[in-house]
Amino acid sequence: MEKPDVLLVREVIADLRVDKMTVYRLIQSGKIPAINLGTRNKNIYRIPRKEYEQFKQNYCNC
């Protein structure tokens, strides 16, 4: 089965083993590019897999 082109925030949390707020801060700072599918009151992010893999190469020792 093919991997999806986007990741959920919870998948990034599990992969990086960090707190939820850490991932949201990385998204807000632009270090992890994300698409916001939510409304003004509720953020629903999807992280493109390619950009996430690039983030890991540039910022992580994982």
Secondary structure by P-SEA (a helix, b strand, c coil): ccccccccaaaaaaaacccaaaaaaaaaaccbbbbbcccccbbbbbbcaaaaaaaaaccccc
